[in-house]
Amino acid sequence: YEFNPDNFINVIVKILPEQFVVILMDRGKSFHFEKQRSYDAVQAAEQKRTGGFGLYIIERSMDKVEYESDTKWGNRLTMIKYRP
């Protein structure tokens, strides 16, 4: 983010009997998660908008998605896929 080599992204992957969990953490700029959740892919394509499509794909692929952000710890995106 912002092409700064000092910035980092932590990735935690947990493979459990009942679920697969991926947690991404960074200290980048936060965003309005609930606003992005209302992303309309058809409308975005018609308007040739960029941005927001990644979260749309994540939400369509995963069973549960949570986002947290605070000034002390940064951003945390948790994605869960339940195993059959």
Short mmCIF file of the C-alpha atoms (twelve columns), coordinates in Angstrom:
data_MODEL
# 
_entry.id   MODEL 
# 
loop_
_atom_site.group_PDB 
_atom_site.id 
_atom_site.type_symbol 
_atom_site.label_atom_id 
_atom_site.label_alt_id 
_atom_site.label_comp_id 
_atom_site.label_asym_id 
_atom_site.label_seq_id 
_atom_site.Cartn_x 
_atom_site.Cartn_y 
_atom_site.Cartn_z 
_atom_site.pdbx_PDB_model_num 
ATOM 1  C CA . TYR A 1  0.000   0.000   0.000   1 
ATOM 2  C CA . GLU A 2  1.298   3.293   -1.272  1 
ATOM 3  C CA . PHE A 3  4.340   1.369   -2.570  1 
ATOM 4  C CA . ASN A 4  6.233   1.810   0.716   1 
ATOM 5  C CA . PRO A 5  8.581   -1.168  1.244   1 
ATOM 6  C CA . ASP A 6  8.400   -0.634  5.027   1 
ATOM 7  C CA . ASN A 7  4.686   -1.427  5.058   1 
ATOM 8  C CA . PHE A 8  3.653   -5.033  5.523   1 
ATOM 9  C CA . ILE A 9  0.641   -7.313  5.404   1 
ATOM 10 C CA . ASN A 10 0.322   -10.166 7.879   1 
ATOM 11 C CA . VAL A 11 -1.443  -13.271 6.584   1 
ATOM 12 C CA . ILE A 12 -2.697  -15.970 8.934   1 
ATOM 13 C CA . VAL A 13 -4.189  -19.170 7.534   1 
ATOM 14 C CA . LYS A 14 -5.953  -21.691 9.750   1 
ATOM 15 C CA . ILE A 15 -7.110  -25.025 8.393   1 
ATOM 16 C CA . LEU A 16 -9.472  -26.538 10.919  1 
ATOM 17 C CA . PRO A 17 -11.690 -29.623 10.649  1 
ATOM 18 C CA . GLU A 18 -14.834 -27.505 10.339  1 
ATOM 19 C CA . GLN A 19 -13.556 -24.373 8.614   1 
ATOM 20 C CA . PHE A 20 -10.840 -22.654 6.613   1 
ATOM 21 C CA . VAL A 21 -9.876  -19.203 7.933   1 
ATOM 22 C CA . VAL A 22 -7.757  -16.485 6.325   1 
ATOM 23 C CA . ILE A 23 -6.909  -13.340 8.293   1 
ATOM 24 C CA . LEU A 24 -5.253  -10.331 6.640   1 
ATOM 25 C CA . MET A 25 -3.837  -7.534  8.798   1 
ATOM 26 C CA . ASP A 26 -2.197  -4.272  7.775   1 
ATOM 27 C CA . ARG A 27 -1.707  -0.686  8.886   1 
ATOM 28 C CA . GLY A 28 -3.030  0.858   5.667   1 
ATOM 29 C CA . LYS A 29 -5.919  3.267   5.297   1 
ATOM 30 C CA . SER A 30 -9.220  1.971   6.614   1 
ATOM 31 C CA . PHE A 31 -12.342 1.944   4.462   1 
ATOM 32 C CA . HIS A 32 -16.123 1.912   4.880   1 
ATOM 33 C CA . PHE A 33 -16.725 -1.834  4.903   1 
ATOM 34 C CA . GLU A 34 -20.528 -1.679  5.027   1 
ATOM 35 C CA . LYS A 35 -20.604 0.783   2.124   1 
ATOM 36 C CA . GLN A 36 -18.424 -1.535  0.033   1 
ATOM 37 C CA . ARG A 37 -20.690 -4.493  0.878   1 
ATOM 38 C CA . SER A 38 -23.489 -2.927  -1.155  1 
ATOM 39 C CA . TYR A 39 -21.344 -3.159  -4.292  1 
ATOM 40 C CA . ASP A 40 -23.408 -3.758  -7.425  1 
ATOM 41 C CA . ALA A 41 -21.184 -5.508  -9.989  1 
ATOM 42 C CA . VAL A 42 -23.574 -4.906  -12.899 1 
ATOM 43 C CA . GLN A 43 -23.876 -1.206  -12.133 1 
ATOM 44 C CA . ALA A 44 -20.108 -0.886  -11.658 1 
ATOM 45 C CA . ALA A 45 -19.484 -2.521  -15.043 1 
ATOM 46 C CA . GLU A 46 -22.008 -0.253  -16.762 1 
ATOM 47 C CA . GLN A 47 -20.359 2.817   -15.219 1 
ATOM 48 C CA . LYS A 48 -16.865 1.424   -15.876 1 
ATOM 49 C CA . ARG A 49 -15.951 1.926   -12.223 1 
ATOM 50 C CA . THR A 50 -12.850 0.400   -10.708 1 
ATOM 51 C CA . GLY A 51 -12.371 -0.636  -7.101  1 
ATOM 52 C CA . GLY A 52 -14.554 -2.649  -4.772  1 
ATOM 53 C CA . PHE A 53 -14.692 -5.753  -6.948  1 
ATOM 54 C CA . GLY A 54 -12.243 -7.684  -4.750  1 
ATOM 55 C CA . LEU A 55 -14.517 -7.495  -1.719  1 
ATOM 56 C CA . TYR A 56 -17.456 -8.493  -3.926  1 
ATOM 57 C CA . ILE A 57 -15.575 -11.644 -5.008  1 
ATOM 58 C CA . ILE A 58 -14.568 -12.412 -1.411  1 
ATOM 59 C CA . GLU A 59 -18.141 -12.084 -0.156  1 
ATOM 60 C CA . ARG A 60 -19.442 -14.318 -2.955  1 
ATOM 61 C CA . SER A 61 -16.780 -16.962 -2.226  1 
ATOM 62 C CA . MET A 62 -16.656 -17.051 1.567   1 
ATOM 63 C CA . ASP A 63 -19.314 -17.948 4.129   1 
ATOM 64 C CA . LYS A 64 -18.413 -15.208 6.606   1 
ATOM 65 C CA . VAL A 65 -16.437 -11.970 6.198   1 
ATOM 66 C CA . GLU A 66 -15.607 -9.566  9.019   1 
ATOM 67 C CA . TYR A 67 -13.661 -6.305  8.948   1 
ATOM 68 C CA . GLU A 68 -12.255 -4.408  11.918  1 
ATOM 69 C CA . SER A 69 -10.172 -1.259  12.009  1 
ATOM 70 C CA . ASP A 70 -8.710  0.798   14.823  1 
ATOM 71 C CA . THR A 71 -5.992  3.404   15.066  1 
ATOM 72 C CA . LYS A 72 -3.781  1.312   17.360  1 
ATOM 73 C CA . TRP A 73 -3.795  -2.103  15.629  1 
ATOM 74 C CA . GLY A 74 -4.743  -1.266  12.048  1 
ATOM 75 C CA . ASN A 75 -7.045  -3.243  9.741   1 
ATOM 76 C CA . ARG A 76 -8.082  -6.867  10.085  1 
ATOM 77 C CA . LEU A 77 -10.067 -8.757  7.448   1 
ATOM 78 C CA . THR A 78 -11.234 -12.216 8.514   1 
ATOM 79 C CA . MET A 79 -12.608 -14.610 5.894   1 
ATOM 80 C CA . ILE A 80 -14.174 -17.950 6.812   1 
ATOM 81 C CA . LYS A 81 -15.233 -20.814 4.571   1 
ATOM 82 C CA . TYR A 82 -17.039 -23.668 6.297   1 
ATOM 83 C CA . ARG A 83 -16.005 -27.133 5.220   1 
ATOM 84 C CA . PRO A 84 -18.670 -29.641 4.152   1 
# 
